């Protein structure tokens, strides 16, 4: 296996250093450059048009969709640099060849990498470090990817660090229908299949970068509110109409008691987390009665604390499940809408809880 790894690395270095060109048979929809002078030819099925396109690309007569790696194999991001830039990936994979291929791909895309050989080792490494991204196989000896992710999610949920939850991407050779939904239900953010195309990996990691940008935007707004708003008896921080949480809603219910408001927010995070897990699991098993019950409860507690968008989507989801038997794709569509709104709401609450209470300043 080590010889195979050496051969792969030698080929990639040779392409870079000698400006060689390779056409790879693939299942992509069009020819694309994934690494300097590596061209992908759609071979599912192999047709005359795709073949001619790839030949034109290799000859320099056609410009395909192109990836823009930020590093080459000879100059990749170090672990320390990656930590500073929130680009350090914990790769959990038991197959040595897959470890090497994915590591090289991540280096090309501008990420630092540390490797664990199984879920048990991955969990221990995560506990002792800071890894904003985890790329994990699902079926491994000693501890599966599913079990590792459950442990990580539970531990991160108890952390005081609002950035403790990593962005987790499942990587598996199992492309069976329903596998992606099972991964999302188990707490993973995304799912890709082996063999991993570099452009697919890049697009998946781009979602992580967008989520980081959104978190930074919310944090900047919180800082701006803290700098421009003086504490009052009503609220220390005023919410805008665009915020996922209307802080005034809960404040009125607790007679503007800051300590109670924070306690109820923490209770909401705990209860809503359980309810959303039930909903996501029921979407996979298509048990609409469970979706109805859990959405009803989520709607109620979301209205109480001012998570209006979450409450509205839960209300709609509940009504649709009561009215008719929904197709799997429709259930997943509603699940994704709910998840997006819920994530924004919980991130807002976590950031709010990190700001000092008025009596602590």
N, C-alpha and C positions, 0 to 999 in steps of 0.2 A: 504493500500500500504506500509506503514511503517513496518507492521508486515512481509510482504513478503521480504522487504529489510533485516530485522533482520535475517530471516531464511536463506537467501542466505549467509550472512556474517558468520553466525554460522556454516553453512556447510563447508565453505572454511577454517575457523579457525580449525574446527574439523579435517579436512583432514590433515592439517599441523601438528597439535599437536599430533594426534593419529596414524599417518602413515596409514590412511585408503585408500582404493582403490575404484574408481568408474569408471564404463564404461558408456559413454554417447553416445546415438544414434545420429548420425550426418550425414552430406552430404559430409564429407571430403573423399578424395580418398584413404586414408590409416589411420590406427590407429596412433595417435600421442599424446605425452604428452604435454598438454598446461599449466597445473599447477601441482605442485607436486602431483603425484598419481591420476590425472584425465586422463582417457584414452578415446579416441574418436573412435567409431565404425562406419564404413561406412554403412549407412542404406538406401542407395539410389541406387539400392535396397539392402535389407539385404540378403547377400549370405553366403554360408557355409565357404568360404575361409576367408572372412572378420571376421566372427564370431570367427573362430579358431585363427586367428591372434590376435584378441583382448584378447581372453582367455590366449594365450601364453604370451602376454604382461603383463596382470594382474598377471600372475603366475611367472613373472620374467624370463621366458625362451626365450624371444625375445626382441630385442632392437629396438624400432621404431625410426622414425625421432623425434627429441627432441628439444624443445625450452629451452633456458637458461635464465630465468628471472634474472635480476640483483638485485631484491629485493623480499622480501616476504611481505605478508599483514601486518605482525607485525613490519616490518622495511622498510618503503618506503621512497622515496625521499621527503624531505620537499619542500615547495614553494621556500624558499630562496636558498636552495641548487640547485633546478632545474633552477632557474634564472641564477646562476653562470655557470651552465653546458649547457645552451641553451636547456634544456629539460623540459621547463614549457609549459604545454598544457592548452589552453582555451577550455573547453568542453561546447558547446552550445546545450542543449537538454532539452526539456520541460517535458519529462516523467521521473518521479522520479526513477522508477526501472531501466530504461536504464542509467540514471545518475550514479547510484550506481555500476551497473555491469561494465560499461566502466571505471569508476574511479578506481575500483579494478584492472581491466585488465591493465590499464596504470601504476598503482603503481607496479604491478608485473614486468612490462617491464622496470622499472627504470625511470619513468617520474613523475614530479610533476603535480598536476591538480588544476585548479580553474574552477568553474562551473557557467554558466549563464543559466537562465531558458527560454530565448527566444532570437530572433535575436536582438531586440531593446536593451535588457540588455547586450547581448554579444558585441554589437558595443560600448556601453558606457564603458564597462570594458576594451575592447581593447584600446580605446582612452587613458585611464588613466594608462596603464601598458605596459609591454613588454612581448609579447607572440609570440615566434618564430613559434609555431604550433597552429592551430585551428582545432578542430574536431567538426563538426557541423551537426545537423539534417537539413533537407531542409524544411520541412513543420511544421511551428510553429505559434502560435498566436502572434499577434502584429507586428511581422516582420519575414518574411521567411528567411531561410538560403541564398537563392538566393539574396534577397535584401540586407542582411547584408554584404555578400561577395562583392557585387558591391560597397557599400559604403566604405568598408575597402580598396579595391583595389584602388579606386579613391583617398582616403586620403593618402594612403601609397605612391602613385605615386608622390604626391606633396611634400613629405617629403625629407629633405636633407640627411637623414640617408639611406645609401645604403642597410641596413638590415631591413628596415621598412616593406617590403613585407613579410608577414608570409607564412608558408607552410600550405595550407588549404586542409583538407580532408573531403569530404562529407560522411555522414553516413545516410543511408535511408533504409526503408523497401520496397521501390519501386524498384523492380528488372526488370522493363520493358525494352525492347530493346530501345536503344537510350538514356537512362537516364544518363549513364556515359558520353556520348559525350556532352549532354546538360550541365552537371556539368563542364566539362573541358572548354566548350565554355563560361560559365559564370565566369570563372576565378579561378576555383578550381584546385588544383594540382593533386588530386587523388579522388577515389570514392570506398567505400566499402558498403556492404549491411548488414542489420540486419537479424537475430542475428549475431553479430560479433564474428567470430572464433579468438581466441587469436593468433594463428599462422599467420592468414591473417593480423591482426592488426600489428603484429611485422614486417612482411615483408613490409607493407606499410610505417611504420615509418622508416624502414631501408633506404628507398628511400630518406627520409628527411635527415638522417645522411649522406648519400652519397652526397647530394646536399650541405650540410654544408662543407664537406671535400673538394669539388670542389671549393667552394667560398674561402676557406682558402688557397688553392693551388694558385688560381689566385692572391689573396692578397699578398702572400709571393713573388710571381714573381714580382709584382709591386714594393714591398719594395726593393727587390734585384736590380731591374733596377734603382731605385732611388738612391741606395747606390753606385752603380758601374758606373753610367753614369753621366758625367758632363753636365750641360746645354750648348747647342750650339745654333747657329742661326737657325739651321735646325729644331731640335726637342729637347725638354728637356728630353724626354724619348724615347728610341729606342724600336721598336717592334720586336719580334722574328717571325720566319716563322710559329710557331705553335700558335700564338695568333689569336683569332677570329676576331680581327680588325687590318688591316694594317695601322698604324698611318701615314705612309709616303704618302699614297694615298691622303687623304684630305689635308694634309699639303701642298702638291704641288699645289692643286687647289686654296688655299687661300694665296699662296705666303709666306708660313711659318708664317702666322699671328696667334699666339697662341690664342688671344682673339676670333677671328673669328672661329677658329677650335672648340673651346669649345662651342660657340654659335650654330654652325651647328650640333654638337653632340647632344645638347639639343633639337634642332628642330627635329633631326632624331628620338630621343626617343619618342617624342610626335606623330609624323606622323606615324611611324612604329607601334606604339601601336594600333592606330586606324585601320591600314591596317590589322594587324594580327588578330584583333578581327573580322573584316569583313570576313577574310578567314576562321577562325575557325567556325564562325556562318554559313557560306555558306557550309562548309563540312557537318554540321549536316542536313541542308536542301537540300543538294546535288544540289546546284545552281552553276554549273560549270562556267557560264558566269561571276558571281561575283568573283569567284576564279581567273579566267583569268585576269580580270581587276585589282584586288587588287594585285595579284602576279606580274603583269607587273610594277605597281607603286613601289612595295616593292623592286623589282629587281633593278630598276633605282636608287632609293635613297640609297640602300645598296652598290651598286657599287661606288657611289659618295663618301661615307664616309669610304670605305675600308672594309666593311663587306662581304668579298668575298664568304664565304661559304653560308651565307644567300642568297646572290644573285644567286649563282649557283643552290641551291635547289628551289628557287622561279622560276627560269628560267625553270627548269625541270618540276615543278608542272604545270606551265602555258602551256608548250608545250603538256604535256600529256592530260590536260583538253581540249585543242584545238583539239587534234587529235582524241579523242574517248570519249564515255560515260564511265566513270569509276565506278566500283562497290564501295559501301560504305566502305568496308574494305580497298580498295586501297586508297581512299581519306583520310581515317583516318591514314593510314601508312605514306602518304606524309605529312599530317598535323603534325604528331609526329616528323618526321625528321626535318621539318621546325622549330617546336617549340624548339627542342633541340638546334639547331644552333642559333636561335634567342635569346634564353635565355642566352647562353654563350656570345653572342655579346653585349647584353644590360648590362649584369653584368660587362663586361670588360669596357664599356663606363662609367658606373656609378662609378666604382673604379677609372678610369682615372680622372673623373671630381672632385673626392674627393681629389686628390693630388694638392698641391699648384701650381699655375702658376709661371713661372720663375720670373716675376716681383713682386710676392707676397712674395718670400722667403727672 
